[in-house]
């Protein structure tokens, strides 16, 4: 599975953080959530953290589950 890309984040003057994906706003964090997000982004890979926090990451099993006979996929 390819690594996530296209995420950007911007810290506002009021302490909130706006996360965008390819130019579209994906999430806004305020208060303690913005502090935790910024701490995790600076300590790890920012693209992976932003994808996980915004819910834009795939778990990897969606593709294989779609083809399972029990799910109606015989492709």
Backbone as CSV, one residue per row, in Angstrom:
resi,resn,N_x,N_y,N_z,CA_x,CA_y,CA_z,C_x,C_y,C_z
1,UNK,0.858,-1.167,0.000,0.000,0.000,0.000,0.908,1.234,0.000
2,UNK,0.643,2.203,-0.854,1.485,3.396,-0.912,1.303,4.267,0.326
3,UNK,2.350,5.019,0.619,2.287,5.926,1.758,1.349,7.087,1.444
4,UNK,0.655,7.615,2.440,-0.213,8.772,2.209,0.611,9.992,1.810
5,UNK,0.021,10.835,1.003,0.688,12.072,0.599,-0.366,13.137,0.324
6,UNK,0.053,14.369,0.244,-0.854,15.465,-0.064,-1.446,16.159,1.149
7,UNK,-1.035,15.751,2.349,-1.555,16.389,3.549,-0.712,17.591,3.925
8,UNK,-1.383,18.640,4.367,-0.725,19.840,4.883,-1.477,20.271,6.125
9,UNK,-0.761,20.900,7.054,-1.442,21.423,8.227,-0.965,22.839,8.497
10,UNK,-1.847,23.613,9.080,-1.570,25.021,9.357,-2.034,25.321,10.777
11,UNK,-1.130,25.877,11.566,-1.485,26.260,12.927,-1.947,27.716,12.903
12,UNK,-3.130,27.954,13.422,-3.717,29.292,13.450,-3.300,30.030,14.712
13,UNK,-3.545,31.314,14.743,-3.192,32.152,15.878,-3.979,31.838,17.130
14,UNK,-5.175,31.284,16.989,-5.988,30.950,18.156,-5.659,29.575,18.728
15,UNK,-4.633,28.898,18.183,-4.226,27.592,18.680,-4.835,26.431,17.934
16,UNK,-5.762,26.689,17.030,-6.369,25.598,16.276,-5.445,25.174,15.128
17,UNK,-5.667,23.976,14.644,-4.885,23.425,13.538,-5.853,22.978,12.457
18,UNK,-5.598,23.405,11.227,-6.418,23.003,10.089,-5.582,22.063,9.233
19,UNK,-6.118,20.873,8.989,-5.448,19.868,8.172,-6.177,19.802,6.839
20,UNK,-5.418,19.907,5.750,-6.016,19.818,4.422,-5.365,18.689,3.641
21,UNK,-6.120,18.152,2.708,-5.638,17.072,1.844,-5.873,17.491,0.404
22,UNK,-4.804,17.693,-0.320,-4.847,18.179,-1.699,-5.669,19.467,-1.810
23,UNK,-5.480,20.375,-0.858,-6.122,21.683,-0.910,-7.515,21.764,-0.314
24,UNK,-8.094,20.647,0.084,-9.441,20.650,0.682,-9.322,20.381,2.173
25,UNK,-10.062,21.113,2.970,-9.998,20.963,4.419,-10.521,19.582,4.804
26,UNK,-9.683,18.834,5.548,-10.049,17.485,5.969,-10.449,17.452,7.438
27,UNK,-9.851,18.321,8.259,-10.171,18.323,9.687,-9.697,19.618,10.319
28,UNK,-10.337,19.981,11.414,-9.919,21.120,12.230,-9.847,20.632,13.669
29,UNK,-8.702,20.877,14.300,-8.509,20.474,15.686,-8.335,21.710,16.539
30,UNK,-8.953,21.691,17.719,-8.873,22.814,18.650,-8.512,22.305,20.040
31,UNK,-7.955,23.186,20.837,-7.678,22.872,22.235,-6.644,21.775,22.402
32,UNK,-6.946,20.838,23.308,-5.981,19.787,23.624,-5.754,18.843,22.442
33,UNK,-6.754,18.680,21.590,-6.568,17.821,20.409,-5.534,18.415,19.453
34,UNK,-5.547,19.734,19.290,-4.546,20.351,18.407,-3.149,20.210,18.993
35,UNK,-3.031,20.318,20.308,-1.720,20.158,20.950,-1.205,18.734,20.782
36,UNK,-2.087,17.748,20.967,-1.677,16.348,20.798,-1.316,16.054,19.344
37,UNK,-2.087,16.620,18.397,-1.793,16.421,16.979,-0.419,16.985,16.631
38,UNK,-0.144,18.210,17.065,1.142,18.838,16.754,2.301,18.078,17.384
39,UNK,2.114,17.581,18.604,3.174,16.811,19.257,3.460,15.522,18.494
40,UNK,2.415,14.867,18.028,2.604,13.609,17.302,3.172,13.846,15.910
41,UNK,2.756,14.927,15.257,3.255,15.237,13.912,4.748,15.550,13.942
42,UNK,5.205,16.266,14.953,6.618,16.615,15.023,7.481,15.422,15.428
43,UNK,6.906,14.435,16.113,7.664,13.273,16.565,7.681,12.139,15.552
44,UNK,6.818,12.184,14.549,6.683,11.061,13.621,6.520,11.587,12.196
45,UNK,6.183,10.691,11.273,5.944,11.056,9.880,4.625,11.825,9.781
46,UNK,4.693,13.073,9.384,3.520,13.937,9.346,2.418,13.463,8.430
47,UNK,2.769,12.854,7.312,1.756,12.373,6.369,0.953,11.212,6.955
48,UNK,1.644,10.293,7.606,0.953,9.158,8.218,0.072,9.599,9.380
49,UNK,0.576,10.517,10.183,-0.183,11.018,11.333,-1.437,11.748,10.857
50,UNK,-1.283,12.623,9.858,-2.434,13.371,9.346,-3.470,12.436,8.731
51,UNK,-3.035,11.414,8.017,-3.974,10.458,7.418,-4.742,9.712,8.506
52,UNK,-4.046,9.313,9.553,-4.714,8.575,10.617,-5.684,9.459,11.393
53,UNK,-5.280,10.679,11.705,-6.121,11.574,12.492,-7.347,12.041,11.715
54,UNK,-7.255,12.148,10.403,-8.404,12.600,9.620,-9.277,11.444,9.164
55,UNK,-8.829,10.212,9.360,-9.607,9.059,8.942,-9.485,8.765,7.466
56,UNK,-8.485,9.324,6.817,-8.327,9.149,5.384,-7.406,7.987,5.034
57,UNK,-7.086,7.140,6.006,-6.194,6.025,5.716,-6.997,4.748,5.523
58,UNK,-6.523,3.912,4.659,-7.148,2.609,4.425,-6.464,1.596,5.334
59,UNK,-7.193,0.580,5.700,-6.649,-0.433,6.596,-5.963,-1.557,5.839
60,UNK,-6.098,-1.608,4.547,-5.415,-2.608,3.750,-6.240,-3.844,3.461
61,UNK,-7.298,-4.084,4.213,-8.071,-5.297,3.995,-9.329,-5.044,3.181
62,UNK,-9.620,-3.813,2.806,-10.837,-3.524,2.052,-10.807,-4.182,0.681
63,UNK,-9.654,-4.170,0.043,-9.550,-4.716,-1.305,-9.753,-6.229,-1.289
64,UNK,-9.128,-6.931,-0.352,-9.252,-8.386,-0.309,-10.633,-8.805,0.158
65,UNK,-11.242,-8.085,1.066,-12.576,-8.443,1.560,-13.623,-8.276,0.472
66,UNK,-13.416,-7.354,-0.426,-14.377,-7.130,-1.505,-14.483,-8.345,-2.411
67,UNK,-13.401,-9.095,-2.552,-13.379,-10.241,-3.449,-13.740,-11.556,-2.754
68,UNK,-14.058,-11.523,-1.510,-14.386,-12.742,-0.776,-15.761,-13.257,-1.224
69,UNK,-15.909,-14.576,-1.420,-17.203,-15.116,-1.883,-18.373,-14.792,-0.966
70,UNK,-18.126,-14.719,0.321,-19.200,-14.394,1.249,-19.738,-12.979,1.033
71,UNK,-18.909,-12.086,0.488,-19.314,-10.709,0.238,-19.846,-10.512,-1.170
72,UNK,-20.060,-11.588,-1.892,-20.660,-11.491,-3.233,-19.680,-11.180,-4.333
73,UNK,-18.413,-11.141,-4.037,-17.425,-10.819,-5.065,-16.692,-12.037,-5.553
74,UNK,-16.906,-12.416,-6.793,-16.215,-13.578,-7.368,-15.229,-13.133,-8.413
75,UNK,-14.827,-11.904,-8.369,-13.984,-11.309,-9.414,-12.578,-11.771,-9.350
